[in-house]
């Protein structure tokens, strides 16, 4: 169509994203080595079993095929807790550990089990209590109140998680009206409402300070607790760490092909101009339906979010740079960025780490959670900022 640069740009994207995929895996090597070692200390020290008992009744209903004493329960809970605190570097190693533990009891090694799918969808829904990184970007780009997107993100990501949970429960015929499930979900709802109320009483500086200190204090406390518990149980902490750390290095190397494949596909999709066509099509459709289209410039962030976290982050920063951090578009983009996680990336890395090729309905349920999270983000932005 006259654009002689599109094919060179697409080819450049394949090289650039292949390099990015390797660099991400290389960057994960140190983090995975550290956290796999920490997780092994916790496993041998018995603290993982303590976590399992705390959340066990709820997990027994969501992951019935794992049974009551499966070692993955502790890793799953730690991963979800790290995600809620927006601690991505800690969440990924814990999630990969959980996948490996579930894979050990998976009868069909190339096919995702029900438990693995439930876990992956809960990850892709991206339940986040403290969106620290987004608030930092907003502050750097001149937002008067960087934390004003805190409550909208919390609500949007909650709806995304519930949508993902319900979609998987329908496939797996899990009864979400069970008394135990309703009790835990009710407690989570009350907790989120309490968090919203507490932070709504604070000024922006206090929110940033308290959330930063609290999230990192909790994470460091987990490390200390693991080590102390292991010492109490007379475990050789150093040897346990080395044993787990070796697995971390192997895992980081193993995910490289899967990560490069998905990132190259995403890069070509962007460079081809297909993303721009999608945005134009959505804009036309909304205009024909008589729907307000002021949020459309933030749509690239929403479309990129399931594909690439760094890509969506770049789109968010671009939206805030172009329209202003405190503009309606900037706030929509920020809310979308915090509402869900990167479905394609998570599926590629997590399933790739254990060699699963048949992901069954994980992709569909992950996208359902993403879609609900995006819709909720736009709705919350109109509710709070328009």
Secondary structure, 3 states (H helix, E strand, C coil): CCCCCHHHHHHHHHHHHHHHHHHHHHHHHHHHHHHHHHHHHHHHHCHHHHHHHHHHHHHHHHCHHHCCCCCHHHHHHHHHHHHHCCCHHHHHHHHHHHHHHHHHCCCCCCECCHHHHHHHHHHHCCCCCCCHHHHHHHHHCCCCCHHHHHHHHHHHHHHHHHHHHHHHHHHHCCCCCCHHHHHHHHHHHHHHHHHHHHHHCCCHHHHHHHHHHHHHHHHHHHHHHHHHHHHHCCCCHHHHHHHHHHHHHHHHHHCHHHHHHHHHHHHHHHHCCHHHHHHHHHHHHHHHCCCCCCCHHHHHHHHHHCCCHHHHHHHHHHHHHHHCCCCHHHHHHHHHHHHCCCHHHHHHHHHHHCCCCECCCHHHHHHHHHHHHHHHHHHHHHHHHC
